[in-house]
Amino acid sequence: MLAGGTAFANPAHAPAAAAAPGGYAGPSSVPVSTVRQLLDSGRDDQQVRLQGRIVSHDGGKHYTFADDSGRIPVEIKARHFPPGRTVGAEQRVELHGEFEKGRHKTEVEVERLVVLN
């Protein structure tokens, strides 16, 4: 457990610090996408919503996200984890963010993380 009580529960990894409270919690006009849809037809700087699991911490603010269609690297700053909650690799989450598609790097830069279960 890290400062503020937030942690990512994966036996091999332990990251994130506390997240700041607040932010919008209503509906979104951005449809839920799958990893496969994003990788196949996503555009750079596209706003995205993904539902699945954070399956590994890859160092610093870098994680791997997975759904039933595949995996994608994601960048999650410590402040985006829910305060006082541990997010485990088995928990479903919804990520809101921006798809970054470049020549050498493809990832989702997370702006909001919601624990679904």
NUGU-346476 format. One record per residue: z, y, x of N, C-alpha, C, CB in turn; residue number from 1. Coordinates in Angstrom, 1 decimal, always signed. Each point is the difference from the previous one (the first is absolute). Glycine has a CB too. Layout:
Z,Y,X,Z,Y,X,Z,Y,X,Z,Y,X,NUM
...
This chain:
+0.0,-1.2,+0.9,+0.0,+1.2,-0.9,+0.0,+1.2,+0.9,+1.2,-1.2,-1.9,1
-2.0,+2.2,+1.5,-0.2,+1.2,+0.8,+0.8,+1.2,-0.6,-2.2,-0.9,+0.8,2
+2.1,+2.0,-0.2,+0.7,+1.2,-0.5,-0.5,+0.3,-1.5,+0.1,+0.9,+2.4,3
+0.9,-0.7,-3.2,-0.3,+0.3,-1.4,-0.1,-1.2,-0.9,-1.2,+2.0,+0.8,4
+1.2,-3.2,-0.2,+0.0,-1.3,-0.7,-1.3,-0.5,-0.4,+2.1,+0.8,-0.8,5
-3.2,-0.3,+1.4,-1.3,-0.5,-0.4,-0.5,-0.9,+1.2,-0.5,+2.0,-1.4,6
-0.1,-3.2,+1.0,-0.5,-0.9,+1.0,-1.1,-0.8,-0.5,+2.2,-0.1,+1.1,7
-3.0,-0.4,-0.3,-1.0,-1.0,-0.4,+0.5,-1.3,+0.5,-1.9,+1.7,+0.2,8
+2.1,-2.6,-1.2,+0.6,-1.3,+0.3,-1.1,-1.0,+0.3,+1.9,+0.5,-1.5,9
-2.1,-0.7,+2.8,-0.9,-1.1,+0.5,+0.7,-0.5,+1.2,-2.1,+1.1,-0.9,10
+2.4,-2.4,+1.0,+0.8,-0.6,+1.0,-0.5,+0.5,+1.4,+0.5,-1.9,-1.5,11
-1.7,+2.1,+1.7,-0.5,+0.3,+1.4,-0.1,+1.5,+0.2,-1.3,-2.1,-0.1,12
+1.5,+2.9,-0.9,-0.2,+1.5,+0.2,+1.1,+0.8,-0.8,-2.4,-0.4,+0.3,13
+2.8,+1.5,+0.2,+0.9,+0.9,-0.6,-0.4,+1.4,+0.2,+1.8,-1.6,+0.2,14
-2.4,+2.4,-1.2,-0.4,+1.3,+0.3,+0.8,+1.1,-0.6,-2.2,-0.9,+0.2,15
+1.6,+1.7,-1.0,+0.2,+1.2,-0.8,+1.3,+0.5,-0.2,-1.9,-0.7,-1.0,16
+2.0,+2.0,+1.0,+1.2,+0.8,-0.3,+0.0,+0.4,-1.5,+0.2,+0.8,+2.4,17
+0.7,+0.0,-2.8,+0.2,+0.3,-1.4,-1.2,+0.9,-0.5,+2.5,-0.1,+0.2,18
-2.8,+0.0,-1.5,-1.0,+0.8,-0.6,+0.6,+1.1,-0.8,-1.5,-1.9,-0.2,19
+0.8,+3.0,+0.1,+0.5,+1.2,-0.7,-0.2,-0.3,-1.5,-0.4,+1.6,+1.9,20
+1.4,-1.2,-2.8,-0.1,-0.2,-1.4,-1.0,+1.0,-0.6,+2.3,-0.9,-0.1,21
-2.8,+0.6,-1.1,-0.8,+1.0,-0.7,-1.5,-0.4,+0.0,+1.6,+1.7,+0.7,22
-2.4,-0.9,-1.3,-1.4,-0.3,-0.1,-0.4,-0.3,-1.5,+0.0,-0.8,+2.4,23
-1.3,+0.7,-2.6,-0.6,-0.3,-1.3,+0.2,-1.4,-0.3,-1.6,+1.9,+0.2,24
+2.0,-2.3,-1.5,+0.1,-1.4,-0.3,-0.7,-0.4,-1.3,+2.2,+0.1,+1.1,25
-3.2,+0.8,-1.5,-0.7,-0.3,-1.2,-1.3,-0.8,+0.2,+0.9,+2.1,-0.9,26
-1.8,-2.2,-0.1,-1.2,-0.7,+0.1,-1.0,+0.6,+1.0,+0.3,-0.8,-2.3,27
-1.2,+0.0,+2.8,-1.0,+0.5,+1.0,-1.4,-0.2,-0.6,+1.6,-0.5,+1.9,28
-2.5,+1.4,-1.6,-1.4,-0.2,-0.4,-0.8,-0.8,+1.0,+0.1,+2.2,-1.2,29
+0.5,-2.6,+2.4,-0.6,-0.8,+1.0,+0.2,-1.5,-0.4,+0.4,+1.8,+1.8,30
-1.5,-2.5,-2.0,+0.1,-1.4,-0.4,+0.5,-0.9,+1.1,-1.9,+0.4,-1.6,31
+2.5,-1.5,+1.2,+0.5,-0.9,+1.0,-1.2,-0.8,+0.6,+2.2,-0.3,-1.2,32
-2.3,+0.3,+2.5,-1.1,-0.7,+0.7,+0.6,-1.3,+0.7,-1.3,+2.2,+0.3,33
+0.4,-3.1,+0.0,+0.4,-1.1,+0.9,-0.3,+0.3,+1.4,-0.3,-1.6,-1.9,34
+0.9,+1.0,+2.9,-0.4,+0.1,+1.4,-1.5,-0.2,+0.2,+2.3,-0.7,+0.7,35
-2.8,-0.4,-1.3,-1.4,-0.4,+0.1,-0.9,+1.1,-0.5,+0.6,-2.4,-0.3,36
-0.3,+3.0,-0.9,-0.8,+1.1,-0.5,+0.0,+1.2,+0.9,+0.5,-0.8,-2.3,37
+0.6,+1.1,+2.9,+0.1,+1.1,+0.9,-0.8,-0.2,+1.3,+2.3,+0.4,-1.0,38
-2.1,-1.6,+1.5,-0.8,-0.3,+1.3,-1.5,-0.1,-0.3,+2.0,-1.2,+0.9,39
-2.4,+0.7,-2.0,-1.4,-0.1,-0.3,-0.7,+1.3,-0.4,+0.5,-2.3,-0.7,40
+0.2,+3.1,-0.1,-0.7,+1.2,-0.5,+0.8,+1.3,+0.1,-1.2,-1.5,-1.5,41
+2.4,+1.5,+2.1,+0.8,+1.2,+0.1,-0.7,+1.1,+0.9,+2.0,-1.4,-0.3,42
-1.7,+2.6,-0.1,-0.5,+1.2,+0.7,+1.1,+0.6,+0.8,-1.7,+0.4,-1.7,43
+1.4,+0.2,+2.9,+0.9,+0.7,+0.8,+0.7,+1.1,-0.8,-1.3,-0.6,+2.1,44
+2.6,+0.8,-2.0,+0.8,+1.0,-0.7,+0.1,-0.3,-1.5,-0.8,+1.6,+1.8,45
+0.5,-2.7,-2.3,+0.1,-0.4,-1.4,+1.5,-0.2,-0.3,-2.3,-1.1,+0.0,46
+2.7,+1.6,-1.1,+1.4,-0.2,-0.5,+0.0,-1.4,-0.6,+0.4,+2.4,-0.5,47
+0.7,-3.2,+0.9,+0.1,-1.4,-0.5,+1.3,-0.3,-0.5,-1.7,-0.6,+1.7,48
+1.8,-0.5,-2.5,+1.2,-0.7,-0.4,-0.2,-1.4,+0.2,+0.5,+1.7,-1.8,49
+0.5,-2.4,+2.5,-0.1,-1.4,+0.2,+1.3,-0.6,-0.4,-1.5,+0.3,+1.9,50
+1.4,-1.6,-2.5,+1.2,-0.7,-0.4,+0.0,-1.3,+0.8,+0.1,+1.1,-2.3,51
+1.0,-1.4,+2.9,+0.1,-1.3,+0.8,+1.3,+0.0,+0.8,-2.5,-0.1,+0.1,52
+2.5,-0.3,+1.1,+1.2,-0.1,+0.8,-0.3,+0.5,+1.4,+0.7,-2.0,-1.3,53
+0.4,+2.6,+1.9,-0.1,+0.4,+1.4,+0.5,-1.3,+0.8,+0.5,+2.5,-0.4,54
-1.4,-3.1,+1.1,+0.2,-1.3,+0.6,+0.5,+0.0,+1.4,-1.7,-0.9,-1.5,55
+1.5,+2.1,+2.2,+0.5,+0.0,+1.4,+0.2,+1.5,+0.4,-1.0,-2.2,+0.5,56
+1.9,+2.4,+0.5,+0.2,+1.2,+0.7,-0.7,-0.1,+1.3,+2.2,+0.6,-1.2,57
-3.1,+0.2,+1.5,-0.8,-0.1,+1.2,+0.4,+1.0,+1.1,-1.9,-0.9,-1.4,58
+3.0,+1.5,+1.3,+0.4,+1.0,+0.9,+0.0,+1.4,-0.5,-0.8,-1.5,+1.8,59
+1.8,+2.3,-1.6,+0.0,+1.4,-0.4,-0.2,+0.1,-1.5,-0.8,+0.7,+2.2,60
-0.1,+0.1,-2.6,-0.3,+0.2,-1.4,-1.2,-0.9,-0.5,+0.9,+2.3,+0.2,61
-1.2,-3.3,+0.6,-1.2,-0.9,-0.3,+0.5,-1.3,-0.6,-1.3,+1.1,+1.8,62
+0.7,-1.5,-3.0,+0.3,-1.2,-0.7,-1.3,-0.7,-0.4,+2.2,+1.0,-0.8,63
-2.1,-2.2,+0.3,-1.1,-0.7,-0.6,+0.3,-0.2,-1.5,-0.6,-1.2,+2.2,64
-0.3,+1.6,-3.0,+0.1,-0.2,-1.5,-0.9,-1.1,-0.4,+0.6,+2.4,-0.3,65
-0.2,-3.2,-0.7,-0.8,-1.1,-0.5,+0.0,-0.1,-1.5,+0.4,-1.3,+2.1,66
-1.5,+1.0,-2.7,+0.0,-0.4,-1.4,-0.8,-1.3,-0.1,+0.1,+2.4,-0.8,67
-0.4,-2.9,-0.4,-0.7,-1.3,-0.1,-1.4,+0.0,+0.6,+1.3,-0.4,-2.0,68
-1.9,+1.6,+2.3,-1.4,+0.1,+0.5,-0.1,+0.2,+1.5,-0.6,+0.9,-2.2,69
+1.7,-0.6,+2.9,+0.0,+0.2,+1.4,+1.1,+0.8,+0.6,-2.4,-0.1,-0.2,70
+2.2,+0.6,+1.4,+1.0,+0.8,+0.7,-0.6,+1.2,+0.6,+1.3,-2.1,+0.6,71
-0.5,+3.2,-0.4,-0.4,+1.2,+0.5,+1.1,+0.7,+0.8,-1.7,+0.2,-1.9,72
+1.4,+0.4,+3.0,+1.1,+0.8,+0.7,+0.3,+1.2,-0.9,-0.8,-0.8,+2.3,73
+2.1,+1.2,-2.3,+0.5,+1.2,-0.7,+0.9,+0.7,+0.9,-0.2,-1.1,-2.3,74
+0.3,+2.4,+2.1,+0.9,+0.9,+0.7,+1.0,+0.5,-1.0,-1.8,+0.6,+1.8,75
+3.1,-0.9,-1.6,+1.0,+0.5,-0.9,+1.1,+0.7,+0.8,-0.5,-2.0,-1.6,76
+0.7,+3.2,+1.4,+1.1,+0.8,+0.6,+1.3,-0.4,-0.6,-1.6,+1.9,+0.5,77
+2.6,-1.9,+0.3,+1.4,-0.4,-0.4,+0.4,+0.7,-1.3,+0.6,-0.4,+2.3,78
-1.0,+1.6,-2.5,+0.5,+0.8,-1.2,-0.6,-0.5,-1.3,+0.2,+2.0,+1.5,79
-1.3,-2.9,-1.4,-0.6,-0.5,-1.2,+0.6,-1.3,-0.5,-2.1,+1.0,+0.8,80
+3.0,-1.6,+0.0,+0.8,-1.1,-0.5,+1.0,+0.5,-1.0,-0.4,-1.4,+2.1,81
+0.8,+0.6,-3.1,+1.0,+0.5,-1.0,+1.3,+0.0,+0.7,-1.3,-1.0,-1.9,82
+2.1,+2.1,+1.6,+1.3,+0.2,+0.6,+1.0,-1.1,-0.5,-0.5,+2.5,+0.2,83
+1.2,-3.0,+0.8,+1.1,-1.0,-0.4,-0.5,-1.3,-0.4,+1.3,+1.9,-0.6,84
-2.6,-2.2,+0.8,-0.6,-1.3,-0.4,-0.7,-0.7,+1.1,-0.3,+0.8,-2.3,85
+0.5,-2.1,+2.4,-0.7,-0.8,+1.0,-1.3,-0.5,-0.7,+2.2,-0.7,+1.2,86
-3.3,+0.8,-0.5,-1.3,-0.5,-0.5,-0.3,-1.3,+0.8,-0.8,+2.4,-0.7,87
+0.8,-3.5,+0.0,-0.2,-1.3,+0.6,-1.5,-0.4,-0.1,+2.3,-0.6,-0.5,88
-2.7,-0.3,+1.4,-1.4,-0.4,+0.1,-0.4,-0.8,-1.3,+0.2,-0.1,+2.5,89
+0.8,-0.3,-3.3,-0.3,-0.7,-1.2,-0.1,+0.9,-1.2,+1.1,-2.0,+0.9,90
-0.7,+3.2,-0.8,+0.0,+1.0,-1.1,-1.3,+0.6,-0.3,+2.4,+0.5,+0.5,91
-2.8,-0.4,-1.7,-1.2,+0.7,-0.4,+0.2,+1.5,+0.0,-0.7,-1.9,-1.4,92
-0.3,+2.6,+2.0,+0.1,+1.5,+0.1,-1.3,+0.6,-0.5,+1.6,-0.2,+1.9,93
-1.6,+1.4,-2.3,-1.2,+0.8,-0.2,-0.1,+1.1,+1.0,+0.0,-0.6,-2.5,94
-1.1,+0.7,+3.2,-0.2,+1.0,+1.0,-1.0,+1.0,-0.6,+0.5,-1.6,+1.9,95
-0.2,+2.9,-1.7,-0.9,+1.1,-0.4,-0.3,+0.7,+1.4,+0.9,+0.3,-2.4,96
-2.2,-0.1,+2.6,-0.3,+0.6,+1.3,-1.5,+0.4,+0.1,+1.9,-1.2,+1.0,97
-2.3,+1.3,+0.3,-1.4,+0.4,+0.3,-0.6,-1.0,+0.9,+0.6,+2.4,-0.2,98
-1.8,-2.9,-0.1,-0.7,-1.0,+0.8,-0.7,+0.7,+1.1,-0.4,-1.4,-2.0,99
+0.7,+1.0,+3.2,-0.6,+0.5,+1.2,-0.9,-1.0,+0.6,+2.0,+1.4,+0.5,100
-3.3,-1.1,-0.6,-1.0,-0.9,+0.4,-0.9,+0.6,+1.2,-0.1,-1.1,-2.3,101
+0.3,+0.6,+3.4,-0.7,+0.5,+1.2,-0.7,-1.1,+0.8,+1.6,+1.9,+0.1,102
-2.2,-1.5,+0.9,-0.7,-1.0,+0.9,+0.9,-1.0,+0.6,-1.7,+1.7,+0.4,103
+2.9,-1.2,+0.1,+0.9,-0.9,+0.7,+1.3,-0.2,-0.7,-1.0,+0.9,+2.0,104
+1.2,-0.3,-3.2,+1.3,-0.2,-0.6,-0.2,+0.1,-1.5,+1.2,+0.9,+1.9,105
-0.7,-1.9,-2.7,+0.0,+0.0,-1.4,+1.4,-0.3,-0.5,-2.4,-0.8,-0.1,106
+3.0,+1.7,-0.6,+1.4,-0.1,-0.5,+0.2,+0.8,-1.2,+0.8,-0.5,+2.3,107
+0.4,+0.3,-3.0,+0.4,+0.9,-1.1,+1.2,+0.8,+0.5,-0.8,-1.7,-1.7,108
+0.7,+3.0,+1.6,+1.1,+0.9,+0.4,+0.8,+0.2,-1.3,-1.3,+1.1,+1.9,109
+2.5,-1.7,-1.9,+0.8,+0.0,-1.3,+0.7,+1.3,-0.2,+0.3,-2.5,+0.3,110
-0.4,+3.0,-1.5,+0.7,+1.2,-0.4,+1.1,-0.2,-0.9,-2.1,+1.2,+0.3,111
+2.1,-2.4,-1.0,+1.1,-0.4,-0.9,+0.1,-1.5,-0.1,-0.3,+2.1,-1.3,112
+1.5,-2.6,+1.3,+0.3,-1.5,-0.1,+0.9,-0.2,-1.2,-0.3,-0.3,+2.6,113
-0.1,-0.6,-3.5,+0.9,-0.3,-1.1,+0.2,-1.5,+0.0,-0.9,+1.9,-1.4,114
+2.2,-2.3,+1.3,+0.4,-1.4,-0.1,-0.2,-0.5,-1.4,+1.6,+0.2,+1.9,115
-2.4,-1.2,-2.1,-0.3,-0.5,-1.4,+1.0,-1.0,-0.5,-2.4,+0.4,+0.5,116
+3.0,-1.2,+0.4,+1.0,-1.0,-0.5,+1.2,+0.0,+0.8,-1.8,-1.4,-0.7,117
